[in-house]
Amino acid sequence: MIENAWVAWLILLLPLAAFVIIGLLGRWLRDGSGYVAVAGMLGSLVLSLYVFVQVLAQGALGGGFASQTIDGYVWLPSIPGNEIRISLLIDNLSSLMLVLVSFLCLLIFIYSLGYMHEEEGKPRYYAEVSLFATGMLGTVSADNFLQLLIFWEIMGLCSYLLIGFWYHKPEAAAAAKKAFLVTRVGDVLFLVGVLVIWNEFGTLRFNEIAPRVGLLSPQLLTLIPLLLFGGAVGKSAQFPLHAWLPDAMEGPTTVSALIHAATMVKAGVYLTARSFIFLVPLAPGVQPPFTAILVIAGIGGFTAIFAATMAVVNNDIKRVLAFSTISQLAYMFLGLGAGAYLMATEAVNGEPVNSAGYSAALYHLFNHAFFKALLFLSAGSVIHAVHTNDMREMGGLSKSMPITSRVMLFGSLALAGIIPFSGFFSKGEILSVTFDAGADHPGFYLLYLLGLFTAFLTAFYAFRLWFMTFHGEYRGHDHPHESPRVMTTPLLILAGFTLISGLLAYPMQGFGNLVFFGRPEAGFPLVGIPPVHYLLEALSLGVAGLGIWLAWSIYETKRIPAERFTRAPGGAFIHRMLTKRYWIDDAYDAFGRTVVYGIARGLDWFDRTAIDGIVNAVARGGMRVAVESDVFDRRVIDGAVNALSLETVRTSWRLRQRQTGQVQNYAWVVVVGIVAVVVLLFGFSFLQRFLGGR
């Protein structure tokens, strides 16, 4: 058991409290709002480390399995025993992710103190990033799919607000709306998946679902992971829902670092990792959903090279890194897919289950978080100095920005997959696992080749960026200078982690045990990483070196003119196709203008002619009834009332004429009245005798 596990709630509540404090008091805190945000994240990091150490104490690195659900309160009562609770799940995977998220958020918040120093709206910024951090921490610690979805949507809301932070810029406002709408497509699929899970199991808790997955029909066992993966495709910007991420660079660079490095876009990878309970149902006699596994691996392999090709021609330093993120996330999905295929095949054959692909994908997530945060914050340091994103207006900055230049070199080496930097180990392991999966399904050999060529392109665009930014002559108009210490210190820390995190690969068994939240009750023994494929590792390193050499030859020594490629047959068309992003954004725009707007116009016509026509016809009928009712009321009802009142007035007037004030007239009336009464009485008596006699 984890001691004092209740402190895990404070990991989420501290940044949430910072959000509330800054939101309420930001007008008075002003610049101090940044320090409130930093204090909240520092507290979260300390408590995350405490929880992580507790998990390690359970023997996680040695293959032990720590898992504890920390119940909160019943949120949605339903069938007794199946109510939805607000709870936290602390296990091997979530404890590591809590440390990773809180650590990166803290460094980015500290960096923001310098980067956002001269910006307006700092309280709004720090309030939103604090809520963003809460969403990230809540996503990785949720113990059920619905709670994960809620924090997932909090991240989506905050990304919308932060991408559009400079809302007065039309580009930023458009990018925020684009991100919000595109990711909602995936979120709808995620929501449908959650509803299907609830309908089938009556619970949404991961630990309660895992032992019962074998009860699903083969169709549902395929459908559920595909629906969940649809949500992952949207959040992690995989093809075809990738279009929002490059344009998300309109926000502050610190926001880009949060989105790309911490958890935002990696939430899709995390969700897919949690969905392994469906992909690899470790129960005897259950056929794994191989179709869903192949879809995940296929989209990952295709998106990796697809995004990398667009990165090689882009001149915006942040967009190059954005396409890089899409490509690296695709590597993770490729690793998860290949790993799931190996695990599922081995489980069906009754062999020990190999978690290599799963571990490699999450190891790449771990490594990528550090070097991508380093690259984005380094890019922010450059932009802060030269006031432009265009690499064609940079160059020669290694002289005026030596710290930024060196740390970005570390990040570029890690991204390219050069030993001993972290990217070499995790990316190489993903490619090795993909190659191994080819023995069971030949399609994985094709995916391996795509991944290998992507490694070449990755090294090329990483060092194209570095050479264009820091080498040659300065092509801008400002006077660049190194960023302040509050910005360079986080860069140096991240550079150190980019180097030392690679050491976790040896032994990789330890990292595999740490992140695998598996199900020991399933009865399948787990084995760690198989022997390293040194030939494949050398091949991966070789193609990365070739990519660096090509970038050096084109952008540093100029031995190979860049125009040679565009002048080659078909080169100009390919270059235009890549700069236009394969015209996919244009296709989406055309689809929106023709199909979506066409449907909208059709619905508008139907609303105005059919719906409004019915409403207007009813209204006109009501008006006619009202007019006729008014006529009847005025002529009949009011006429009768008015006639009665008029006759009453006339009668009273006649009676008043009889009021002469003369006694003889009154006596005459009395006599007439008495005579009339006598006549009536005698007449009534006569009639009674007459009728009675007959």
C-alpha positions in Angstrom: 0.0 0.0 0.0 1.1 3.6 -0.7 1.5 5.5 2.6 -0.4 8.8 2.9 -1.9 8.2 -0.6 -4.4 11.0 0.1 -1.6 13.5 -0.8 -2.1 12.5 -4.4 -5.2 14.7 -4.4 -3.0 17.7 -3.6 -1.1 17.1 -6.8 -4.2 18.2 -8.7 -5.6 20.7 -6.2 -2.5 22.9 -5.9 -2.4 24.0 -9.6 -6.2 24.2 -9.4 -5.9 26.5 -6.4 -3.4 28.6 -8.3 -5.9 28.9 -11.1 -8.6 30.1 -8.7 -6.4 32.5 -6.9 -5.0 34.1 -10.1 -8.5 34.2 -11.6 -9.9 36.1 -8.6 -7.0 38.2 -7.6 -5.0 38.5 -10.9 -5.9 42.2 -11.3 -4.0 42.9 -8.1 -1.3 40.3 -8.4 -0.2 41.3 -11.9 3.3 40.0 -12.3 3.0 38.1 -9.1 0.5 35.8 -10.7 3.5 34.0 -12.4 5.0 33.2 -9.0 1.7 31.9 -7.7 1.5 29.5 -10.7 5.2 28.4 -10.1 4.5 27.8 -6.4 1.5 25.6 -7.3 3.5 23.5 -9.7 6.5 23.2 -7.4 4.2 21.8 -4.7 2.7 19.3 -7.3 6.2 18.2 -8.3 7.3 17.6 -4.7 4.2 15.5 -4.0 4.5 13.7 -7.3 8.0 12.7 -6.4 6.8 11.5 -3.0 4.1 9.3 -4.6 6.6 8.0 -7.2 9.1 7.0 -4.5 6.3 5.1 -2.8 5.6 3.2 -6.0 9.3 2.4 -6.3 9.3 1.1 -2.8 6.8 -1.5 -4.0 9.6 -2.9 -6.2 8.4 -1.5 -9.5 11.8 -1.5 -11.1 12.3 -5.1 -10.2 9.0 -6.2 -11.7 6.8 -5.4 -8.8 3.3 -4.0 -9.4 2.0 -1.2 -7.4 -1.6 -0.1 -7.9 -3.9 1.7 -5.5 -7.2 3.4 -6.1 -7.8 6.5 -4.0 -11.5 7.0 -3.7 -13.0 10.5 -3.5 -16.8 10.7 -3.6 -19.7 9.2 -5.5 -20.4 11.6 -8.3 -23.1 9.8 -10.4 -25.0 7.2 -8.3 -26.5 4.5 -10.4 -26.9 0.8 -9.8 -25.4 0.0 -6.3 -21.8 -1.0 -6.7 -21.5 0.5 -10.2 -21.7 4.2 -9.3 -19.2 6.6 -10.9 -16.7 7.9 -8.4 -14.2 10.7 -8.6 -11.1 8.7 -7.8 -7.4 8.6 -8.5 -5.4 5.6 -9.8 -1.8 5.4 -8.6 0.1 2.7 -10.4 3.5 2.3 -12.1 2.4 4.3 -15.2 0.5 7.1 -13.6 3.1 7.8 -10.9 5.8 8.3 -13.6 3.5 10.5 -15.7 2.7 12.7 -12.7 6.4 13.3 -12.1 7.0 14.0 -15.8 4.1 16.4 -16.2 4.7 18.4 -13.0 8.4 18.6 -13.7 8.0 19.9 -17.3 5.2 22.3 -16.3 7.4 23.7 -13.6 10.3 24.4 -15.9 8.0 25.9 -18.5 6.3 28.1 -15.9 9.7 29.3 -14.7 10.8 30.0 -18.3 7.5 31.9 -18.8 8.5 34.4 -16.1 11.1 35.7 -18.6 9.4 35.0 -21.9 6.1 36.6 -21.0 7.6 39.5 -19.0 6.6 42.2 -21.4 3.3 40.7 -22.5 -0.1 42.0 -21.6 -2.6 39.7 -20.0 -0.1 37.8 -17.8 -2.7 37.0 -15.1 -4.9 35.4 -17.8 -2.0 33.5 -19.2 -0.9 32.1 -15.8 -4.5 31.2 -14.8 -5.0 29.3 -18.0 -1.7 27.4 -17.9 -2.4 26.4 -14.3 -5.8 25.0 -15.3 -4.1 23.4 -18.2 -1.6 21.7 -15.8 -4.5 20.5 -13.7 -6.1 18.9 -16.8 -2.9 17.1 -17.7 -2.4 15.8 -14.1 -6.0 14.7 -13.9 -5.8 12.9 -17.2 -2.9 10.7 -16.2 -4.2 10.0 -12.7 -7.9 9.2 -13.6 -9.0 5.8 -12.6 -11.9 5.5 -15.1 -12.7 6.5 -18.6 -15.3 9.2 -17.9 -13.0 11.0 -15.5 -10.2 10.8 -18.0 -12.5 12.2 -20.6 -13.5 15.2 -18.4 -9.8 16.2 -17.8 -9.2 15.5 -21.4 -11.8 18.1 -22.3 -10.3 20.5 -19.8 -7.1 20.3 -21.7 -8.9 20.9 -24.9 -10.6 24.0 -23.5 -7.3 25.4 -22.2 -5.5 24.7 -25.5 -8.2 26.6 -27.3 -7.8 29.6 -24.9 -4.0 29.5 -25.0 -3.6 29.0 -28.8 -5.9 32.1 -29.1 -4.1 34.0 -26.3 -3.4 36.8 -28.7 -7.1 36.9 -29.7 -6.7 40.3 -31.4 -4.7 38.5 -34.1 -7.0 36.9 -36.7 -4.5 34.1 -37.3 -4.5 33.2 -33.6 -8.3 33.3 -33.3 -8.6 31.1 -36.4 -6.0 28.6 -35.2 -7.8 28.3 -31.9 -11.1 27.6 -33.5 -9.5 25.1 -35.9 -7.8 23.2 -33.0 -11.1 23.1 -31.1 -13.2 21.9 -34.0 -10.8 19.3 -35.4 -10.1 17.7 -32.0 -13.8 17.6 -31.2 -14.2 15.0 -34.1 -11.9 12.6 -32.2 -13.5 13.5 -28.9 -17.0 12.4 -30.2 -15.5 9.0 -31.1 -13.9 8.8 -27.6 -17.3 9.7 -26.0 -19.1 7.0 -28.0 -16.4 4.5 -26.9 -17.0 5.4 -23.3 -20.7 5.0 -23.7 -20.2 1.5 -25.3 -17.9 0.5 -22.4 -20.5 1.6 -19.8 -23.3 -0.2 -21.7 -21.3 -3.5 -21.8 -19.6 -3.5 -18.4 -21.7 -1.2 -16.1 -18.4 0.3 -14.9 -15.8 2.6 -16.4 -12.9 1.8 -14.0 -9.8 0.4 -15.6 -9.1 -2.2 -13.0 -12.7 -3.5 -13.0 -12.9 -3.7 -16.8 -9.6 -5.6 -17.3 -10.6 -9.0 -15.9 -13.9 -8.9 -17.9 -12.7 -7.9 -21.3 -12.8 -11.6 -22.4 -16.6 -11.5 -22.1 -16.9 -9.1 -25.0 -18.0 -10.3 -28.5 -15.3 -10.2 -31.2 -17.1 -7.3 -32.8 -17.1 -5.1 -29.7 -13.6 -6.1 -28.8 -12.6 -4.5 -32.1 -15.0 -1.6 -32.0 -14.1 -0.3 -28.6 -10.4 0.2 -29.1 -11.0 1.7 -32.5 -13.4 4.3 -31.0 -10.9 5.1 -28.2 -8.1 5.3 -30.8 -10.3 7.8 -32.7 -10.1 10.1 -29.7 -6.3 9.6 -29.6 -6.0 10.4 -33.3 -7.7 13.8 -32.8 -5.8 14.7 -29.6 -2.4 13.5 -30.9 -2.8 15.1 -34.3 -2.5 11.9 -36.4 -3.7 11.6 -39.9 -6.3 12.5 -40.9 -7.0 14.8 -37.9 -3.5 16.3 -37.9 -4.3 19.6 -39.5 -4.8 21.6 -36.3 -1.4 21.1 -34.7 0.9 23.1 -37.1 -1.5 26.1 -36.9 -1.5 25.9 -33.1 1.9 27.6 -33.2 0.0 31.0 -33.2 0.0 30.9 -29.4 3.0 31.8 -27.2 6.0 29.4 -27.6 5.6 28.4 -23.9 2.1 27.2 -24.8 3.6 25.2 -27.7 6.0 23.5 -25.3 3.1 22.6 -22.9 1.1 21.2 -25.8 3.9 19.2 -27.4 6.1 18.2 -24.5 4.0 17.7 -21.4 0.8 15.7 -21.9 -1.6 17.5 -24.2 -0.8 15.8 -27.5 0.7 12.8 -25.7 -2.7 12.2 -24.1 -3.7 10.1 -27.1 -0.7 7.9 -26.7 -1.5 7.6 -22.9 -5.1 6.7 -23.7 -4.0 4.0 -26.2 -1.6 2.6 -23.6 -4.4 2.4 -21.1 -6.5 0.7 -23.8 -4.1 -2.2 -23.9 -6.6 -4.0 -21.8 -8.7 -4.3 -25.0 -5.8 -4.7 -27.5 -4.2 -7.5 -25.5 -6.9 -9.3 -23.5 -4.7 -11.6 -21.5 -7.3 -14.3 -21.0 -7.2 -17.8 -22.3 -9.3 -18.5 -25.4 -9.9 -14.8 -26.3 -9.0 -13.8 -29.9 -7.2 -10.3 -29.8 -8.6 -7.6 -32.0 -5.9 -7.8 -34.7 -7.8 -5.5 -37.0 -7.7 -2.7 -34.4 -4.0 -3.3 -33.7 -3.1 -3.1 -37.4 -5.1 0.1 -37.8 -3.1 1.7 -34.9 0.2 0.6 -36.3 -0.7 1.5 -39.9 -1.8 5.0 -39.0 1.3 5.5 -36.9 3.7 4.3 -39.6 2.0 6.4 -42.3 1.7 9.5 -40.2 5.4 9.3 -39.2 6.7 9.7 -42.7 3.8 11.9 -43.8 4.5 14.6 -41.2 8.3 14.3 -41.7 8.1 15.1 -45.4 6.3 18.4 -44.6 8.9 19.3 -41.9 11.8 19.2 -44.4 10.4 22.2 -46.5 9.0 24.4 -43.8 10.7 27.7 -42.9 8.8 28.5 -39.7 11.0 27.3 -36.8 7.9 26.4 -34.6 6.0 24.7 -37.4 9.0 22.5 -38.2 8.9 21.4 -34.6 5.1 20.9 -34.8 5.4 18.6 -37.8 8.2 16.8 -35.9 5.9 16.3 -33.0 3.2 14.7 -35.2 5.9 12.4 -36.7 7.4 11.4 -33.3 3.9 10.7 -31.8 3.3 8.5 -34.8 6.5 6.6 -33.9 4.9 6.0 -30.5 1.7 4.7 -32.1 3.7 2.5 -34.4 5.5 1.0 -31.3 2.3 0.4 -29.5 0.7 -1.2 -32.5 3.7 -3.4 -33.2 4.1 -4.3 -29.6 0.4 -5.1 -29.2 0.6 -7.4 -32.2 3.6 -9.2 -30.8 2.0 -9.5 -27.3 -1.3 -10.7 -28.8 0.3 -13.3 -31.0 2.4 -14.6 -28.2 -0.6 -14.7 -25.9 -2.6 -16.7 -28.4 0.3 -19.1 -28.9 0.6 -19.6 -25.1 4.1 -18.1 -25.1 5.5 -15.6 -22.6 4.2 -12.2 -23.4 6.8 -9.6 -24.6 6.1 -6.0 -23.5 9.0 -4.6 -25.6 6.9 -2.5 -28.0 4.7 -1.1 -25.2 7.8 -0.2 -23.1 9.6 1.3 -26.1 6.7 3.5 -27.1 6.3 4.9 -23.6 10.0 5.2 -23.3 10.0 7.3 -26.4 7.1 9.4 -24.9 9.3 9.9 -21.8 12.4 10.9 -23.9 10.5 13.0 -26.4 8.9 15.0 -23.6 12.4 16.3 -22.5 14.0 16.9 -25.9 10.8 18.4 -27.4 10.4 20.8 -24.5 14.1 21.7 -24.9 13.6 22.3 -28.6 10.5 24.5 -28.2 11.9 26.5 -25.4 15.1 27.0 -27.3 13.0 28.1 -30.3 11.2 30.5 -28.0 14.6 31.9 -26.8 15.5 32.5 -30.5 12.2 34.1 -31.3 12.5 36.3 -28.2 15.8 37.6 -29.5 15.1 38.0 -33.2 11.3 38.7 -33.2 10.6 36.4 -36.1 9.7 32.7 -36.7 11.2 32.6 -40.2 14.5 30.7 -40.3 15.4 32.5 -43.5 15.8 35.7 -41.4 18.0 34.0 -38.8 21.5 32.5 -39.2 24.8 33.0 -37.3 23.1 33.1 -33.9 25.6 30.8 -32.3 27.8 33.8 -31.8 25.3 36.0 -30.0 23.3 33.1 -28.3 25.9 30.5 -27.4 23.9 28.8 -24.6 20.7 28.5 -26.7 22.8 27.2 -29.6 24.4 24.5 -27.6 21.3 23.2 -25.8 19.4 23.2 -29.1 22.2 21.1 -30.6 21.5 18.6 -27.8 17.8 18.6 -28.6 18.5 18.2 -32.3 20.9 15.2 -31.7 18.2 13.6 -29.5 15.5 14.2 -32.1 17.8 12.8 -34.8 18.4 9.7 -32.8 22.2 10.0 -32.3 23.9 7.9 -29.6 24.2 8.6 -26.6 21.2 10.9 -26.6 17.9 9.6 -25.5 16.1 9.5 -28.8 18.6 6.9 -30.1 17.5 4.3 -27.7 13.8 4.6 -27.7 13.4 5.2 -31.5 15.8 2.4 -32.3 13.8 0.0 -30.0 10.5 1.0 -31.7 12.0 0.1 -35.1 13.4 -3.1 -33.8 10.1 -4.2 -32.4 8.4 -3.3 -35.7 10.9 -5.4 -37.5 10.3 -8.3 -35.2 6.5 -8.0 -35.7 7.2 -8.6 -39.4 7.8 -12.2 -38.7 4.1 -12.6 -37.8 2.7 -10.1 -40.3 4.7 -9.0 -43.4 3.0 -5.6 -43.4 5.2 -4.7 -40.4 8.3 -4.9 -42.7 6.8 -2.2 -44.8 6.1 -0.1 -41.7 9.7 -0.7 -40.6 11.0 0.7 -43.9 8.7 3.7 -43.5 10.0 4.3 -40.0 13.6 3.9 -41.2 13.2 6.5 -43.9 11.4 8.7 -41.4 14.6 8.5 -39.2 16.6 9.8 -42.2 14.1 12.7 -42.8 14.0 13.5 -39.0 17.8 13.9 -38.8 17.7 16.0 -42.0 15.1 18.5 -40.9 16.4 18.7 -37.3 19.8 19.8 -38.5 18.4 21.9 -41.4 16.7 23.8 -38.6 19.9 24.0 -36.5 22.2 25.1 -39.4 19.7 27.7 -40.8 19.3 29.2 -37.3 22.8 29.2 -35.8 25.3 28.9 -38.6 26.2 31.2 -41.5 25.7 34.9 -41.5 22.9 36.6 -39.6 20.1 37.5 -42.1 17.9 39.5 -39.8 17.6 43.2 -38.9 17.5 43.1 -35.1 20.5 42.8 -32.7 20.0 39.4 -31.1 21.3 38.6 -27.6 21.2 35.7 -25.2 18.1 35.2 -23.2 18.0 36.1 -19.5 19.0 33.5 -16.9 15.4 32.7 -15.9 15.0 31.4 -19.5 18.4 29.7 -20.0 18.4 27.8 -16.7 15.4 25.6 -17.7 17.1 25.0 -21.0 20.3 23.7 -19.3 18.3 21.4 -17.0 16.4 20.0 -20.0 19.6 19.5 -21.9 21.0 17.4 -19.1 17.9 15.2 -18.9 18.0 14.8 -22.7 21.4 13.2 -22.3 21.0 11.2 -19.1 17.5 9.9 -19.8 19.1 7.6 -22.4 20.8 5.8 -19.6 17.5 4.3 -18.5 17.7 2.1 -21.5 20.2 -0.1 -19.8 18.7 -2.1 -18.4 15.6 -1.5 -20.5 13.9 -4.2 -18.4 13.7 -1.7 -15.5 11.9 0.9 -17.5 9.6 -1.7 -19.0 8.6 -2.9 -15.6 8.1 0.7 -14.4 5.6 1.7 -17.1 3.8 -1.6 -17.6 0.7 -1.5 -15.5 -0.2 -5.1 -16.7 -2.4 -7.6 -15.1 -0.5 -10.2 -13.2 -3.8 -12.0 -12.4 -4.1 -12.9 -16.0 -1.6 -15.7 -15.5 0.7 -14.8 -18.5 4.4 -14.4 -17.6 5.9 -11.2 -18.9 9.4 -11.0 -20.4 11.3 -7.8 -20.9 13.2 -6.4 -23.8 14.7 -9.0 -26.1 18.4 -8.9 -27.0 19.3 -5.7 -28.9 19.4 -6.0 -32.7 22.7 -4.4 -33.1 22.5 -4.4 -36.9 19.2 -2.7 -36.9 20.5 -0.2 -34.3 23.5 0.5 -36.5 21.3 0.9 -39.6 19.1 3.4 -37.8 22.1 5.3 -36.6 23.6 5.2 -40.2 20.5 6.7 -41.9 20.4 9.4 -39.2 24.0 10.3 -39.9 23.2 10.4 -43.6 20.4 12.9 -42.9 22.7 15.1 -40.9 25.4 14.9 -43.6 22.9 16.0 -46.2 21.7 18.9 -44.1 25.3 19.9 -43.5 26.1 19.7 -47.2 23.2 21.9 -48.2 22.9 24.5 -45.4 26.4 24.7 -44.0 29.0 24.0 -46.7 26.7 24.7 -49.6 28.3 21.9 -51.5 24.9 20.7 -52.6 22.6 23.6 -53.7 19.1 23.3 -52.4 17.8 24.3 -55.9 19.1 21.0 -57.3 16.1 19.1 -55.8 13.5 21.6 -57.1 15.0 21.6 -60.5 15.0 17.8 -60.8 12.1 16.3 -62.8 9.0 16.6 -60.7 10.9 18.4 -57.9 9.1 21.6 -58.2 5.7 19.8 -58.0 6.8 17.8 -55.0 8.2 20.9 -53.2 4.9 22.7 -53.9 2.9 19.7 -52.7 4.9 19.6 -49.4 4.7 23.3 -48.8 0.9 23.1 -49.4 0.7 20.2 -46.9 -0.5 17.8 -49.6 -3.4 20.3 -50.1 -5.2 18.5 -47.3 -6.0 21.8 -45.5 -7.3 23.1 -48.8 -9.4 20.0 -49.2 -10.8 20.4 -45.7 -11.5 24.1 -46.4 -13.2 23.1 -49.7 -15.2 20.4 -47.9 -16.3 22.9 -45.3 -17.3 25.5 -47.9 -19.1 23.1 -50.2 -20.4 20.2 -48.2 -20.7 21.6 -44.7 -21.9 25.1 -45.8 -24.1 23.4 -48.4 -25.7 21.3 -45.6 -26.0 24.4 -43.5 -27.6 26.4 -46.3 -30.0 23.5 -46.9 -30.9 23.3 -43.3 -31.3 27.1 -43.3 -33.7 26.8 -46.3 -35.6 24.0 -44.6 -35.8 26.0 -41.4 -37.0 29.1 -43.2 -39.5 27.4 -45.6 -40.7 24.3 -43.7 -40.2 25.0 -40.0 -40.8 28.7 -40.2 -43.6 28.1 -42.7 -45.4 25.9 -40.3 -44.8 28.3 -37.4 -45.9 31.3 -39.5 -49.0 29.4 -40.8 -50.0 28.6 -37.2 -49.3 32.2 -36.3 -51.5 33.5 -39.1 -54.3 31.1 -38.2 -53.9 32.3 -34.6 -54.2 35.9 -35.8 -57.4 35.2 -37.8 -58.9 33.5 -34.7 -57.8 36.4 -32.6 -59.4 38.9 -35.1 -62.7 37.0 -35.2 -62.7 36.7 -31.5 -62.1 40.4 -31.2 -65.1 41.1 -33.5 -67.3 38.7 -31.6 -66.2 40.1 -28.3 -66.8 43.7 -29.4 -70.1 43.1 -31.2 -71.8 40.4 -29.2 -70.3 40.2 -25.7 -69.6 43.9 -25.4 -72.8 44.7 -27.3 -74.9 42.8 -24.9 -73.2 44.3 -21.9 -73.4 47.8 -23.3 -77.1 47.3 -24.3 -78.0 46.1 -20.8 -76.1 49.0 -19.2 -77.7 51.5 -21.6 -81.2 50.1 -20.9 -80.5 50.3 -17.2 -79.5 53.9 -17.6 -82.6 54.7 -19.5 -84.9 53.0 -17.0 -83.2 54.8 -14.2 -83.7 58.0 -16.1 -87.4 57.3 -16.6 -87.8 56.5 -12.9 -86.0 59.6 -12.0 -88.6 61.6 -14.1 -91.2 60.2 -11.8 -89.4 61.6 -8.7 -91.3 65.0 -8.7 -91.3 65.7 -5.0 -95.1 66.2 -4.9 -97.1 64.2 -2.2 -100.2 63.8 -4.3 -98.2 62.1 -7.0 -96.7 59.7 -4.5 -100.2 59.0 -3.1 -101.4 58.3 -6.6 -98.7 55.8 -7.1 -99.4 54.1 -3.8 -103.1 53.8 -4.7 -102.3 52.4 -8.1 -99.9 49.9 -6.5 -102.5 48.8 -3.9 -105.1 48.3 -6.6 -102.7 46.3 -8.7 -101.8 44.0 -5.8 -105.5 43.5 -4.9 -106.3 42.7 -8.6 -103.4 40.2 -8.7 -104.5 38.5 -5.5 -108.1 38.2 -6.4 -107.2 37.2 -10.0 -104.9 34.4 -8.7 -107.7 33.1 -6.3 -110.3 33.1 -9.1 -108.0 31.2 -11.4 -107.3 28.7 -8.6 -111.1 28.0 -8.0 -111.8 28.0 -11.7 -109.1 25.5 -12.5 -109.9 23.4 -9.4 -113.6 23.3 -10.2 -112.9 21.8 -13.7 
